[in-house]
């Protein structure tokens, strides 16, 4: 077991940049986190995105201090938080954590739950009252001070958990799938709350989710994880438009990966040929010869000239029909959004206005 040490008084709260250096966390023979080196700049909002079991929650727990690295180091600013031999305990790291389960005290009212972190620090009563009122206003719960937890909806409980996290004015806030238990409408409203919190506090936020819609909407950076490693980190638009490999392509956004032939390349754009149709595709490096091409629905339309495809199914999505096609030339699947649904079994022509050559393909 690592030894726990006490951080230097008043030092951690002001160090909001997080640095991971070669961090590994093993459970027996399994590396839940495998040699990750990653920086979270002060004031950034980073989403850890990936399927269940990819290591994102373990990585968050390493930052929080609930897990100890088997190898590597965790630093806040230049201050060492943990390595394989010792660590600063969670309560000394100056962080706030919001869990999926809310972790609220049922015997306390809203004000009691929110005030708890300040009471444990021995804050004065007036300071506690003022601070509780401030954060309840921030999360939209003014007037809820005396409500009991069982009287609140799921969204209101999540706001109480968020207020409790904010009341201590920490420089780092960690979210572990906080919206997983909420319905779709509450999730949408809470996304706006989280955005506002980040804008108001300027805290360094690390947000664990398996929901790509949440990650794309909330974060200014996304780290896509799989099997304990980071596959790609970047701005949401970069992750979506220029995924680093097929795994990231398949996990983030809708789309299809199809085979093509890259020809001439100029200014990071290649001419790609699929079934006799030439079209431009964005690329990284000198892509030539056989390639895999990512085609998003918004970059396709049913028009001439195009690639011949057969209509397999249509699903009404409100503003559009999601149409699944099969390329006549190769049998590969394609996904297109159409205002009007084509006839099942019909052969149509698919025009391409935007495409990305997947690196390493």
C-alpha positions in Angstrom: 0.0 0.0 0.0 1.3 3.5 -0.8 2.0 5.9 2.0 -0.4 8.9 2.3 1.2 12.3 2.8 -0.2 15.7 3.6 0.2 18.3 0.9 1.7 21.7 1.6 -0.9 24.0 3.1 -2.7 26.2 0.6 -0.7 24.8 -2.3 -2.9 22.5 -4.2 -6.0 24.7 -4.6 -4.3 27.1 -6.9 -2.7 24.4 -9.1 -5.3 23.5 -11.6 -3.3 22.0 -14.5 -3.1 18.2 -14.3 -0.3 16.1 -15.8 -0.1 12.4 -16.2 3.3 10.9 -16.9 3.4 7.3 -18.1 0.5 6.3 -15.7 -0.4 2.6 -15.5 -2.9 1.0 -13.2 -3.0 -2.8 -13.0 -5.6 -5.0 -11.4 -3.8 -8.4 -11.3 -2.6 -9.1 -14.9 -5.0 -6.6 -16.4 -3.8 -3.0 -17.2 -7.0 -0.9 -16.8 -4.8 2.1 -17.6 -1.8 1.4 -19.8 1.1 3.9 -19.9 -0.9 7.1 -20.4 0.9 10.5 -20.6 -1.6 13.3 -20.9 -1.9 17.0 -20.0 -5.0 18.7 -18.8 -4.3 22.5 -19.1 -5.6 24.8 -16.5 -9.2 25.8 -17.2 -9.7 23.2 -19.9 -12.8 20.9 -20.2 -11.7 17.5 -21.3 -14.1 14.6 -21.9 -12.7 11.0 -21.5 -14.8 9.1 -24.1 -14.9 5.4 -24.7 -16.9 2.2 -24.4 -17.4 0.5 -21.0 -14.2 -1.1 -19.7 -11.9 1.2 -21.7 -10.3 2.6 -18.5 -11.8 6.1 -18.4 -13.3 5.8 -14.9 -10.0 4.3 -13.6 -8.1 7.2 -15.1 -10.5 9.6 -13.4 -10.0 7.8 -10.1 -6.3 8.1 -10.4 -6.6 11.8 -10.8 -8.9 12.0 -7.8 -6.7 9.8 -5.6 -9.1 6.9 -5.2 -6.6 4.7 -7.1 -2.9 4.6 -6.9 -0.7 4.2 -10.1 1.2 1.0 -10.5 3.6 3.0 -12.5 4.0 6.6 -13.5 3.2 9.9 -11.8 0.2 12.2 -11.3 0.9 15.9 -10.9 -1.2 19.0 -10.2 0.9 21.8 -11.7 4.4 21.0 -10.6 3.3 19.3 -7.4 3.4 15.5 -7.2 0.1 14.0 -6.2 1.0 10.3 -6.6 3.4 7.7 -7.9 3.7 4.0 -7.2 5.0 4.5 -3.7 3.0 7.3 -2.1 0.2 9.7 -2.7 -1.7 12.8 -1.5 -5.1 11.6 -0.3 -8.3 12.7 -2.2 -9.5 15.1 0.5 -6.1 17.0 0.4 -6.1 17.5 -3.4 -8.4 20.5 -3.7 -10.8 18.7 -6.1 -14.6 18.3 -6.5 -16.1 15.1 -7.7 -19.6 14.5 -9.0 -20.6 10.8 -9.2 -23.2 9.1 -11.3 -25.0 8.0 -8.1 -25.1 11.6 -6.7 -23.8 10.3 -3.2 -26.1 12.6 -1.2 -26.9 12.3 2.5 -30.6 11.4 2.7 -30.9 12.6 6.4 -29.8 16.1 5.4 -31.7 18.8 3.6 -30.4 20.5 0.4 -28.5 23.1 2.4 -27.0 20.6 4.7 -25.7 18.5 1.8 -24.2 21.4 0.0 -22.6 22.9 3.2 -21.0 19.7 4.3 -17.6 20.2 2.6 -17.3 23.7 4.2 -18.3 22.4 7.7 -15.7 19.7 7.6 -13.1 22.5 7.0 -14.3 24.5 10.0 -15.6 27.4 8.0 -17.6 30.1 9.8 -21.4 30.0 9.8 -21.9 33.2 7.9 -19.4 32.2 5.2 -21.1 28.8 4.9 -24.6 30.4 4.5 -23.4 32.9 1.9 -21.5 30.4 -0.1 -24.4 27.9 -0.1 -26.8 30.6 -1.3 -24.4 31.5 -4.1 -23.9 28.0 -5.5 -27.6 27.1 -5.2 -28.3 30.2 -7.4 -25.6 29.1 -9.9 -27.2 25.6 -10.3 -30.7 26.9 -10.4 -31.9 25.8 -7.0 -32.7 29.1 -5.3 -35.4 28.5 -2.7 -34.6 24.8 -2.3 -32.5 25.1 0.8 -34.8 23.2 3.1 -36.0 20.6 0.7 -35.3 17.0 1.7 -33.4 14.8 -0.8 -36.3 12.4 -1.3 -38.5 15.3 -2.4 -36.3 16.1 -5.4 -36.3 14.9 -8.9 -33.3 13.2 -10.5 -32.2 16.4 -12.2 -32.6 18.4 -9.0 -30.5 15.8 -7.1 -27.8 16.1 -9.7 -27.8 19.8 -9.3 -27.4 19.4 -5.5 -24.4 17.2 -6.1 -23.0 19.8 -8.4 -23.6 22.6 -5.9 -21.8 20.6 -3.2 -18.9 20.2 -5.5 -18.8 23.9 -6.3 -19.2 25.2 -2.7 -15.6 24.6 -1.8 -14.4 26.6 -4.8 -12.0 24.0 -6.1 -9.8 24.4 -9.1 -10.4 20.9 -10.4 -13.8 19.3 -11.0 -14.2 15.6 -11.9 -17.4 14.1 -13.4 -18.0 10.4 -13.5 -20.9 9.8 -16.0 -23.1 12.3 -14.1 -26.0 12.2 -16.5 -26.3 8.4 -17.0 -29.3 8.1 -14.7 -31.3 11.0 -16.2 -33.8 11.0 -19.0 -33.1 12.6 -22.4 -34.8 15.9 -21.6 -33.0 16.3 -18.2 -29.7 15.4 -19.8 -30.1 18.2 -22.3 -30.8 20.8 -19.6 -27.9 19.6 -17.5 -25.5 20.0 -20.4 -26.3 23.7 -20.4 -25.7 23.8 -16.6 -22.3 22.2 -17.0 -21.4 24.6 -19.7 -22.4 27.5 -17.5 -20.4 26.1 -14.6 -17.3 25.9 -16.6 -17.7 29.4 -17.9 -18.3 30.8 -14.4 -15.6 28.9 -12.5 -12.8 28.5 -15.0 -12.1 25.2 -13.3 -10.1 22.4 -14.9 -12.8 19.8 -15.7 -12.4 16.2 -16.5 -15.6 14.5 -17.6 -16.1 10.8 -18.1 -18.8 9.6 -20.5 -19.6 6.9 -23.0 -22.0 9.2 -24.8 -20.4 10.9 -27.7 -23.2 13.4 -28.0 -22.4 14.7 -24.5 -18.7 14.8 -25.2 -19.1 16.7 -28.5 -21.5 19.2 -27.0 -19.7 19.9 -23.7 -15.9 19.6 -24.0 -13.3 21.7 -25.6 -11.1 18.6 -25.8 -12.0 14.9 -26.2 -9.7 12.0 -25.3 -11.0 8.8 -27.0 -9.9 5.7 -25.0 -9.8 2.0 -25.7 -8.3 -0.8 -23.7 -6.6 1.5 -21.3 -4.9 3.7 -23.8 -5.7 7.1 -25.4 -6.3 6.6 -29.2 -6.7 10.3 -30.0 -7.0 13.6 -28.2 -8.1 16.9 -29.8 -10.9 19.4 -30.2 -14.3 17.9 -30.8 -14.4 19.1 -34.4 -11.0 17.5 -35.1 -12.0 14.2 -33.5 -15.2 14.2 -35.6 -13.9 15.4 -38.9 -10.4 13.8 -38.8 -10.4 10.7 -36.6 -7.0 9.1 -36.1 -7.9 5.5 -37.0 -10.8 3.2 -37.8 -11.6 2.6 -34.1 -12.1 6.4 -33.5 -14.0 6.6 -36.8 -16.4 3.9 -35.7 -16.9 5.2 -32.2 -17.4 9.0 -32.8 -20.3 10.1 -34.9 -22.3 8.2 -37.5 -20.8 7.2 -40.8 -19.4 4.5 -43.0 -15.9 3.4 -43.8 -15.5 2.2 -47.4 -12.7 1.1 -49.7 -11.3 3.4 -52.3 -8.2 4.2 -54.4 -6.3 7.5 -53.6 -4.7 9.1 -56.7 -3.1 12.6 -56.8 -2.6 14.4 -53.5 -2.3 18.2 -53.2 -2.6 20.6 -50.2 -3.9 17.8 -47.9 -6.5 16.7 -50.3 -6.5 13.5 -52.4 -8.5 12.5 -55.4 -10.3 9.3 -54.5 -12.0 6.9 -56.8 -14.8 4.6 -55.8 -16.7 2.6 -58.4 -15.7 5.0 -61.2 -16.5 8.2 -59.3 -13.7 10.6 -58.5 -14.1 13.0 -55.6 -11.9 15.0 -53.3 -11.1 13.6 -49.8 -9.3 15.3 -46.9 -6.1 13.4 -45.9 -3.1 13.5 -43.6 0.2 12.9 -45.4 0.9 11.4 -48.8 -2.1 9.0 -49.1 -1.9 7.0 -52.3 -3.2 3.6 -53.5 -5.8 1.5 -51.6 -7.3 3.5 -48.7 -10.2 3.4 -46.3 -12.5 6.4 -46.6 -14.8 7.8 -43.9 -18.1 9.1 -45.3 -20.4 10.9 -42.9 -24.2 11.2 -43.7 -24.0 15.0 -44.0 -21.3 14.7 -46.7 -23.5 12.6 -48.9 -26.6 13.2 -51.0 -28.7 11.3 -53.5 -27.6 13.0 -56.7 -25.8 12.5 -60.0 -23.0 11.9 -60.7 -22.5 9.5 -57.8 -21.8 5.9 -56.7 -24.5 3.3 -57.4 -26.1 1.9 -54.3 -29.2 -0.1 -53.3 -31.6 1.1 -50.7 -31.8 -1.5 -47.8 -33.8 0.3 -45.1 -35.1 3.7 -44.0 -35.7 5.1 -40.5 -37.6 8.2 -39.8 -35.6 10.5 -37.5 -37.9 13.6 -37.5 -36.3 16.2 -39.8 -34.7 13.4 -42.0 -34.9 9.8 -43.0 -31.8 7.8 -42.1 -31.3 5.7 -45.2 -29.1 2.6 -45.2 -27.6 1.6 -48.5 -25.4 -1.1 -50.0 -22.8 -0.2 -52.6 -23.5 -2.1 -55.8 -19.8 -2.4 -56.6 -18.5 -3.8 -53.3 -21.5 -4.6 -51.1 -20.2 -2.1 -48.4 -22.7 -0.3 -46.3 -23.4 3.4 -46.5 -25.5 5.8 -44.4 -27.3 8.9 -45.9 -29.8 11.4 -44.5 -32.6 12.3 -46.9 -35.6 14.6 -46.6 -37.7 12.1 -48.4 -37.4 8.3 -48.1 -36.4 6.5 -51.3 -38.1 3.3 -52.3 -36.7 0.1 -50.7 -34.7 -2.0 -53.2 -34.3 1.0 -55.5 -30.9 1.7 -57.0 -29.8 5.3 -56.4 -26.8 7.5 -57.1 -24.8 8.8 -54.1 -22.8 12.0 -54.5 -19.9 12.9 -52.2 -19.3 16.4 -51.0 -17.0 15.6 -48.0 -14.7 12.6 -47.1 -11.8 11.8 -44.9 -9.0 9.2 -45.7 -8.5 7.3 -42.4 -4.8 7.3 -41.5 -3.0 4.0 -41.6 -5.5 2.5 -43.9 
